[in-house]
Amino acid sequence: MSGPVILGFGGYIISYTMIALGLYFGLRAVKII
């Protein structure tokens, strides 16, 4: 049971990190422009 939970939690962290990076670089691009 711990296996799928860890995989699901890891996927959530990865997706959240990707969204955060996208917003961060998006805001930086807007500031540069």
C-alpha positions as CSV (number, residue, x, y, z in Angstrom):
1,M,0.0,0.0,0.0
2,S,2.9,2.4,0.7
3,G,4.2,1.9,-2.8
4,P,1.3,3.5,-4.7
5,V,0.9,6.2,-2.1
6,I,4.5,7.2,-2.5
7,L,4.2,7.2,-6.3
8,G,1.0,9.3,-6.2
9,F,2.6,11.7,-3.7
10,G,5.7,12.0,-5.8
11,G,3.6,12.6,-8.9
12,Y,1.7,15.4,-7.1
13,I,4.9,17.1,-6.0
14,I,6.3,16.9,-9.6
15,S,3.2,18.3,-11.1
16,Y,3.0,21.1,-8.5
17,T,6.7,21.9,-9.0
18,M,6.2,22.1,-12.8
19,I,3.2,24.5,-12.3
20,A,5.3,26.6,-9.9
21,L,8.3,26.7,-12.3
22,G,5.9,27.6,-15.2
23,L,4.4,30.5,-13.2
24,Y,7.8,31.7,-11.9
25,F,9.5,31.8,-15.4
26,G,6.2,33.2,-16.9
27,L,6.3,36.1,-14.4
28,R,10.1,36.6,-15.1
29,A,9.4,36.7,-18.8
30,V,6.7,39.3,-18.3
31,K,9.0,41.4,-16.1
32,I,11.8,41.2,-18.7
33,I,9.4,42.2,-21.5
